[in-house]
Structures are given as C-alpha cells and as structure tokens.
Amino acid sequence: MLRQLLEKHEAKTQRALEMLPGTATWIVIFFPLWGGLFIPKIVAYFTIAFLVYWFYRSFQGMFLGIRGYFKIRRSEKIDWFQKYLEEKQEGSLPWEKIKHLVLIPNYNESVEKISRTLDHLADQKNFKKEQMIVVLAMEERANGSHERAEQLVESYRQKFGRLLVTYHPDGIVGEVKGKASNEAWAAKWAKKLLVDQEGEDIENIVITTCDADACFHSKYFSALTYAFATNRNRYFRFWQSPMFNHNNFWKIPAFVRIVSTLSNVLHLSFIQEPTNLFLNYSTYSLSLSMLDRTGYWDTDVIPEDWHIFLQCFFAQHGKVEVEAIFLPTSIDAPEDKTYLGSLKSRYQQCKRHAWGATDIPYAVKQAIRHPEIPFLSRFFRVYKIIECHLLWPTNWFILTLGAWLPPTINPIFEQTTLGYNLPRIARIVLTACLPSLLVIILLDIALRPKKVKIPFWLFIAEFLQWVFMPVASLLMAILPALDSQTRLLLGKRLEYKVTEKV
C-alpha cells in the first residue's frame, strides 16, 4: 500500500515538473497582453531589461564567434601527435594504446550518405587505422538494414582496425524508438565484445557517437587522442567539436539556410562561454569507462545528448565537464525531395530537439537527490537547461510584442513618457544588434568548405534573404519549440521521427 502511494506521488511530481516548461513559456508569451492592460510599467521594464540582455548576448555571440574562428584556424595547423610528444608527462596515456570506438546510429540512411561519413573517418591524419573501431549501429526494423550493412562492410572493412555491425531489436519493453536506445544497444554490445571477451583495456577506449551524415575534420581524432591522453580528468570529460550545417547548405530552402547559419556560429560561441556550462550536442566523444560506470544512455528518452551529460554529471558526483575541440564537424541540414518537404523536415527536427525540455524534470530531481554535489554546481546546471528551453520559444514574442503591444492595447499607458518611448527604445536596441548579425553571416561564409562553387547571384541573394529572418525564425525555430513544449504541457507524447536528409 505504501509503495503504491509513493509511486502515485512520484508520478504526480513528475507530471507537475513536466508541465512547468510549457506553463512558464505560455505565461511569458501572454505577459505583454495581459500585463499591458493591468501592469504596463512592469511589462515595459521587463521588455527593456530583456532588450539589454539580448544586446549583450548578440555581441557576446559575435565576439566569441570571432575568437572561435581563429581557434579553428590555429587548431587546423597543429600537428597533434607532435604536440603530444612535446607536452606528455607522467600520467599521460601512451598515444598508440588509445582506441577509438565510433558509433554511427542510423535508421534508413542511404549507403551513399553513410559512405561519406566513413570516408571522413578513413581520412584521419596522424592516426593509425588500427586505432579506430567503427560500429554501424543499424535498426533491425529498418527495411534493407542487413543489405546496406553488408555492402558497407565489404567496401570499408580494410580501412579501419575493425568495422562491426549491430542490429538493434525492435519492441524492447520500456524503450523509446530513437537514437538513444540504438546507441545504448550498440555500445553495450561493443563493450562486451572488446573488453569482456577480447580483453581490451576499457580505460584506453574513447567512444564517439555521431549522426550518419557527420563529416569529421581530418584532424579531429588526432586532436581527440591528444586531449584524452594528456588530460588528467579524461574519465570525467566530454569532448565536443563545433557543428556546422554545411554539407548541403546550397540545396536547402532559404528559411532553413537562415536558421542554419544562425545556429552554426551560435554553437561555436556557446562552446566558449566563460561559465563553462555548455553541454555536448549531436556528435561528441567521452571515455567508454565513464559511460560504462554511468550505465549507458537511458533508452526511454528522445533527445539523448544533453541527457547523457546529465546522467554522467550526477552519477559522477558533479565532476563532469565538456571541453571543446576546435575542429568543425559538418553535418546535413534537413532536406527533402520537395521545397515544402524540407521545411517540414526542419520543423520536425527542431520540435524533436525542443523535446529536450523533458530534461528539466530529470535535472531537478537529480539535483535534489545528489546533495554531495556543491549547491551552486547543481543550481547552475539546472539553470542553464531552464534558460535555454525558456528563451527558445519565447524570445521572438518578447522582442516583437513586448515593446509594441502594451502601448497599442492600453491608450492611457501610451500617453506616458515610458509608453511613448518603449517602441523607440526597442527599435534602437534591435538596430544596434545588426552589426553582430552581419559578423555572424560573414563568419559562417568564411567557415564553409571552399570546394563548393556557387553562382554570384546566389551569393548576393544570400544577403537579401535576411529580410525574412523574423519569419524564418518564427516558423523554423520558435513555433516547433512551442509545439513541443505545449505537447509536453498537455501530456501528449512525442514520437521519434527521423529527419529527412536526402
């Protein structure tokens, strides 16, 4: 009886926590409306404060983006093996002993797409192929998965130390279909084979999980080997490269290009934030030892990247951090066979990413359960997740409605000095943010692969397309995040849908 009561209490607590993100989001969105009628001054001061914050974040993103650009250029010139020889000391691991276990979870991706990823893995510099073990993590339920795997193994088995294949069974009780459950199956299988049966030292294995369209920089794994071999905290670290949607940049609709450009440079700036609170994203690396101690990916979640960080952070008593490797990984932006299909694919991808708001209840509960971790460390980790998932679906509404709605719906407030000047203050601040936007665009252009030749008119059109940025941001980033959080608020579960990438 007591157990049933505890389970009911746990379920109610979980449900209440799941409702928080959506509830807070809708309160903020409607704040300029109801607040403009009853407390317009508070709305005005809140909006001005947010405009100042937005101005600060815009220029912070610009300066960190510039710094990140030069870090990338420096990293590309480094001979990482020579750097290891110069800096290794007592406690460093032997370079040649380190093994890289690379997981490529995939569902219906084509042989051509996965081949491109395998080509980039095979093209790693200053690196012996024997040190790399690649696992094609196939889904048993996917049509033709065995045939595709056999074709890839036949073509690439001589290019790596090992090229293994796993088939994630369908219908395992308690699992959610998606990347996390596939990764967990493949990683556990590989650990059992390599460590338990063949005797490889788990302390020398780095595991990297990537999407099937990930194109690593040719020096990524030598830089990762250096980082893992020399870092005394190697068993409490994730490593993250900046992610750029450059593989198919000129094939996607303008609306998708706009949000991709913004996310490219902003991700580069996020991994340099001085607070060091950024989390791993999409394609990342960590020690197999830490992953094994933590218990691998939870198989009942959809967004798995931030979640696995939180799992490790709390399981390892708050010692875990993410470190950047400034060698970019290029991936595909969502692309379908039709224009509207590409827009829909981007919407679905963003909605799936925004489902990461489910990490908020998880983080809050884990923070309460781990008092051994310093309070401020727990607090700021939870705060960072809340900040991201609250600002994501609300910033557009605050910036567009917060300054103009209160004076419009409240004629008395419009007659005041504050009400009259509020829209003008917003215009000045947002106009002042335009130089940072221009720098972000130019940085993304500078970081794109130089092999792609485009017509001059298309280059000019890229700058003209930015007049549509407010609409593109609303449709391709804000609304899908709002959709996701509203589903969570109403208790409607999200089904994992693989993003179409032609």
N, C-alpha and C positions, 0 to 999 in steps of 0.2 A: 504494500500500500504506500509506504513512504517513498519507495523507489519510483512508483508511478507519479506521485506528487512532484518529486524532484524533476522527473522527465517533463512533466507538463510545465513546470516553472521554467525549465531550461528552454523549452520550445517557445514559450511566451516571450522570454527575454530575447531570444534570437530573432523572433518576428518583430519585436519592438525596435531592435537595433537595425534590422533590415529596412524599416520604414523611415529611419532618420535621414538618410541622404536625400530621398525624394521629397520628404516633407520640408526639409530645410531649403531645398532648391526652389520649390514652388512658393514658399514664403518670400524668398528673396526676389523672385521674378515678379510677384504681385505687389511687392513692397512699394514701388513708385506709384501704383494705382491707389491702393487704399491709404497708404501713407501720405500721398499727395493731397488727399481730401482732408485728413484729420491731423496729421503731424508733418506738414510740408517742410518746415525748417529742418527737422531731423533727417528727412529724406535728402534735402539739399546738402547738408553737411556730410552725410554718408556718401553721397554721389561725388562730392568734391574730394573726399578722402580717398575714394576708390580711383578717381582720375589721377590723383597724385601717385598712388600705388602703381597704377597702370603705366604712367610715365616712367617711374623708376624701373619697373620690370622691363619695359621696352628697351631702355638704354642699357640696362644690365645685360639683357639678351644680346644686344648689339656688341657691346664690349667683350663679353665672354665669347661670342661667335668669332670676332676678330682674333682674339687670343687663341681660340681653338683651331682656327685656320693655320696659324703659324706653328702651333704644336703639331698639327698633322704634317705639315711640310718638313719639320725637323725630324719627326719620327720616321718619315719615309726615307730619310738619308742615313739613318743609323744602321750600322752592322751590329745586329743584336747579339750575335754569338761573340763578336769581339768585345762588345760592351760587357757581356757576361764574364769573359776571361779577365777583363780589367778590374771588375768590381766584386767577383766572387770572394767569399770569405768563409770562415768557419761557420758551419750551419747551412751553407748553400748546398743544394742538391746537385749531383752530377748531371750535366746537360744531357748526356747520352742515355741516362737512365729514365728520363721522363717520357711517359707515353701519353698520347692524346687520343681520347675516346670521343669521337664526333658522332652525335646522333642527328639523323635527318628524318624527323617525323613527317610523314606525308600521307595523303589520302588518295586523291585521284590525279595528282600532278603527273604531267607527261614525262616520258623518258627524256625528251629534249630539255625540259626545264631542270630536272634533277642532274642531267649530264653537265649542264652549265655549272652547277654548284660543285660537282665532283671535279670538273676541270680546274676550278679555282683552288680546290683543296690539293689537287695533284701538283699545282704550280707554286707551291710554297717555297720560299727562298731560305738558304742557310739551314736546311732542315732535311733530315734523312726520312725517306718514305717509311722505313721500318718503325718509326716512332709514332705513326698515325694508324689508328684503327677506326674505320668508318662503319657505322651501323645504319643500314637502310631500315628505318622503323616503319614498316608497312601496316596497313589496316587490313585484316582478314576479310572484312565485309566489302572492301572496295573491289569493284569489277576489274579483273585483269591484274591484280596486285602481284601474283606469282609470276606471270609472264613478264611484267615490267622489271621485277627484281632480277629475274634470270638474265634478261637482256643487259641490264646494268652491270651485274656481276661479271658477265662474260667480257664486257668491254673494259672494265676498270680494275679487275682483281689484281693485275700486275702492278698497279700504280700506287698501292698502299701496302703497309705491313699486313693488314687484314681488311677484308671487305665482307662484313657479316650482314645477315638479313634476319629480322624478326617479324612475326606476324601477330599483331595484337588481336586477340579473340574478341568477337562481338558478344554483347549481352552479359558481361560480368556484373553480378549483382552489386549495386551501390556505386557503380561507375557512371560518370557522365561522358558521353561521346565527345572527344576532343583531343587536343594536343597533350594535355597533362596526363591522361590515362595511357596514351600511347607511349609517351616519354618514360613514364614510370615502368611500364612493362619492359621496354627495350633496355633501360638502364639496369634493372634488376637481373634481367637475363644475361646481359653482358658481364655484370659483376660476378654472377655465379660461374660463368664460363672462364673468364680471365683470371679472377682472383681465387675463387674457391676450388676450381678444378685444375687450372693450369699454373697456379702459384705466383701470378704477378703480384708485385707489391702495391697494395691499394694506395699507399702513401705517395707513390710516384705517378699516379694517374690523374690527369686533368680531364674533366668531361666538358664538352662544348655541345650545346644544343642549338640547332639553327633551323630556320624555315627552309623549305625545299627550293626557294628562289634566292637564297643568300649567296652573295659573291664576296668572299673574303679578300682583303688586301693581301698581296703576295707575301708580305712580311708579318702578317698577323700572328701566325703560330710560332714564329721565332721570337717575336716580342712577348707572346704569352709564355713561352718557355723561359725566357729571361725573368719575367715577372714572378712566375711560380717558383723558379729555382732560387731566387735571391731574397724573396720576401719571407721574413721570419713568421709572419702571420698568414702564411699561404693556406692554412687549413681553416681560415675564418674569412675568406675573401671571395667575392665575385669579381670577374673582370668583364668590362663592357666596352665595346667599340661604338663610335657614333654611327647611327643608322641613317642611310640616305636612300630615298625612293628614286633612284637614278636609272635602274635597269631599262625601264620602258617609258622614261619621262615624256618623250615627244609623241607617244602613242595614246596618251590618256586625255580625257576632256579637260578644258581649261579650268573648270571648277575643281577638279581633282588635282591638277597641277598647282593651283594656288595653295590649297591646304597642305599639299606635299612639300612645297617649298618652305612654308612656314614651319612645318614640323621638323624638316631636315635640320635647319640651323638652330631652332629652339632646342632640339635634342642635343645638339653639340654644346649649346650653352648650359643646359641642365646638368650635364655630367661634370661641369666645372664649378657648380655653385659652391661658394665658400663654406656653407653649412655642412657640406658633405652628406646630405640627406637623400641624394638621388638613389633610385632603385634600378636594378637591371631590367632590361626590356628586350623582348623578342628573341634575340640571339645573344648568348652570353656563355661564360665559362666559370667553372668552380671545381674544387677538388672533389674527386669521387669519394674520398674519405669523409668529408663534411656531409655530402649528400647521403651517404650510407648511414652515418650517425643520426641524421635528421629523419630518415625514413622515406626518402624519395618524395616525389610530387604527390600531393593529395589528388586522388582520382575523382573527386566529386565536385571539382571546380572547373570553370570555363577559362577565365584569364589566369594563366599559371605563372607568369613571370614575376610579378610583384608578390604573388602569394608564396612562391618558393623562397623568396628572400625573407618574408615574414616567418615562415616555418623555421628557416635556419637561424634567423636573428633570435627568436625566442628559445629555440631548442639549444642554442649555443650560448645562452645567458648574456645576450646583448653584445657579443664580441664581433659580430659580423658587419662588414662594410663592403661597399662596391668601389672598385678602382677602375679608372678609365685607361684604355689603351687607344692612343690617338692614331689609329689606322682604320679608315672607314670601311664599313661593310655596306655594300649596295644591294638593295632589295627591289622587288617589283611593287609598284603601286597597284591598287585594284584595277583590273582591266577585263572587260567582257568583249564579246564579239560585236556588240552594238554600243552606241553612244549612251543611250539610257541605261543599258545593262551595266556599263562601267560606273555610272552614277549610283545605281542601286547597290553594286558590289562595295563601293566605298562607304555608302551609308551603313550597310550590314557590318562591314569590318569595324567601323567606328562604334556602332552600337555594341558589338561584342567586346571591344576594348573597354567601353564605359561600364560594362557589367562588372568591371573591377571594383566598383563601389561595394560589392559584396565583401571586399577585404576589410572594410571599415568595421563591421561587427566582429570579424575574426580578430583584427588587431586590438580592438578594445578589450575583448575577453582575454586574449593572451596577455595583454599588458597588466590586467588585474591579477592573472594567475602567476605572474613572474615578478614578485616583489624583490627578488635578489638582483634584478637589473636596476641600476640607478634611475630614479624617478624621471629626471629630465631626459634621459636617453629614451625611455619608453614614451614620454609625452611627445617629444618632437617627432618620433617615428609615426605615431598615430596622427599628429597634427599635419604632417606632410601629406599623408594619404587623404585626409579630410579636405585640406586646402585644395588639392588637385581636383578631387571629384566634386567639390562645391563650386569652384571657379569655372570649371569646364563648361557646364550647361548654363551658367548664369551671367558670365562676363558680358556677353553680347547684349543682353537685356539691360544690364546696369548702364553700359556705355551709350546705348541708343535711346532708352526710355527714361533713365534716371534723371537726366537733365531737362528733358523736354516735356515729359508727361505732367509733373506737378504744376507748372505754370499754366499748362493748357487746360487742365480739368479744374483748377482752383483759381478763378479770376481774382479773388482777393489777394492770394499769395503772389499773383503775377504783378500786382501793383507795388509790391515791396521791392526794395533795392536788391535783396537776395534773389527773389523770384525773377526779376527782370534780367539780372546778370548771369544767372545759372546757365542758361543755354550758351551764352557767350564764353563763359569760362570753359565749358566743355569743348567748344569749337577750338579755342586757343590751345588747350592741352592736347587734344587729339591731332591737331595740325602739327604741333611740336613733336609728335611721335613719328611723323612721316619720314624724317631722315633715318631713323633706326630701321624702318621698313625697307627703305631703299638699300641700306647697307646689307640687310638680310638677303635681299634679292641678289645683290652683286656677289655676296659670299657664296650663295648656292650655285650661281653661274660659274664661279671660279673653281668650285669643288667638283663639278661634273666631269665625267670622263671626256677627254678631248678627242676621242676617236669618232664620236658622233658628229656628222656634218649636217647642218640644217640650213634651209633657205634663209636669206637675210630678212625677208618679210615676216617669217615666223619668229625670228629673234625680236623684231620690232613689236610684233603682236603680243609677245610675252609681257612687255611693259604696259601695253594698252589694256591687257586683261585685268589689271589690278583695280580698275574702277569697279569691278564686280566683286571685290574681296568681301564686303559686308554680306552680300547674298550668298557667295560661295561658303563663307564661314558658317552662316546660319544653316544652310542646307546640308553641308558635308561634315560638320563638326558639332554644332550646338544642338540641333534637333535630334540626331541619333543618340547623343548622350542623354538628352531629356527623355527620349523614348525609353531608353534602357532603365533610367532611374525611376520613371513612372511605373514601368512594369514591376520593378522590384518593390515599389511602394504598394502596389495593388496585389502583390503576391503571385504575379504571373511569371512563371519561369521562362528563361531564355534558352532556346535550343541552339546548340553549336552548329553554325553553318560555315563551311569552308568558303573563304573569299575567292571569288572567281579571278584567276590571273592567267590570261591566255598565254 
